[in-house]
Amino acid sequence: MNVKPFDAEKLFDPSGKILLISLICVLTLGAIAVEDASSTSLGRFGLLLFPLLSSMIASALLGIVVIPLLNRLKTGQIMQEDGPQAHLKKAGTPTMGGIFFVPVAVVFSLLWVNFSDKTVAITPELIAVCLVTLGYGFIGWIDDWQVLRLKSNKGISPRTKLTLQIVLGVLFALWLFWHDSAVVTHISLPGGLNLALGWLFIPLAIFVLAAESNATNLTDGVDGLAAGTGAIAFLGLAAILAPLHPDLAIFCGCFSGGCLGFLVHNHNPARVFMGDTGSLSLGGALAAVGLASDNLWALFIISGLFFVESLSVIAQVGYFKATKGADGKGKRLFKMAPIHHHFELSGWSETQVVGVFYLVNGLLVAIAYFGR
């Protein structure tokens, strides 16, 4: 399965990627502004614009202070030897960057909800989402710290990491079920349909949290990929949530801004990686917002790229096992999984892969927003 590279390197160089993602964000905010044009207030446009910009600036400035500190603490990334050989030169780049942009998003969301219109307030759902986000970030931090302590790219065992994710998912699912079972146990689907789940909501919520956090974790394998696609996904979700869940929309706007601020330091060539501290937080936050707001269908569409990354790994492993011969060797469906590495090994540069993924994610956000 070969995918030939295309001739658009200039469009997707580091500066081009930032311009591209900025254009997607401007178009999204522009669509919101058009819908709010009849309003005498700033409406949803102002609700999202200022939290996004302030979080972006704060995250970018904080990175200037934190990244040298991470370097002094010798938090250099240990690269996988079986990964793309071109990535080996990135060894030593500080990781654990999630420790500065994730708290910025959480704190600014709580501040902006207080400063917003009187109709917006800090709700139990917002507090719960913030706690889940920090909780998944802490799980990621444990893994990152173990990698650095042992000077190995293994970290904590996959079973331990998944167990911690499930435990946190159980707590959040049970709280949602107890707090607002009349809402969360009915999943809204396209066409005005509602699927009644009852107590089956609990295992579904646990699965969504674990799947989303692992999907974003797998996506974080190329400079600027997880941060940029995360910024686009959060902004799209914020636009959808703004009319009925302004508190969670502000949270998403702040997280989008935090990702953009982090991208200032994470674009190719990256000066810092987000690590599991950032990538698990990113997925946990998206899943928690989708569950708390009854927007799982929109989340599914917006997160389509993340799930394709996960499915590529599952398909690769499954195909290898299915074709395994007596010698213990099997065939590979892709040159390497997750699928962004397959494109790299097919001749695409990192900037080309990231640029195309941004466009795809922007298209998915547009489908979710205008098809709601």
ABEGO torsion letter per residue (X at the ends): XBBBBBBAAAAABAAAAAAAAAAAAAAAAAAAAAAAAABABAEAAAAAAAAAAAAAAAAAAAAAAAAAAAAAAGABBBBBAABBAAAAAABGBBBGAAAAAAAAAAAAAAAAAAABBAABBBBAAAAAAAAAAAAAAAAAAAAAAAAAAAGBAAEBBAAAAAAAAAAAAAAAAAAAAAABAAAAABBBBBGGBBBBAEAAAAAAAAAAAAAAAAAAAAABABBGAAAAAAAAAAAAAAAAAAAABAAAAAAAAAAAAAAAAAAAAABOBBABBAEAAAAAAAAAAAAAAAAAAGAAAAAAAAAAAAAAAAAAAAAAAAAAAAABBAAGBBBBABABOBAAAAAAAAGBBAAAAAAAAAAAAAAAAAAAAAAX
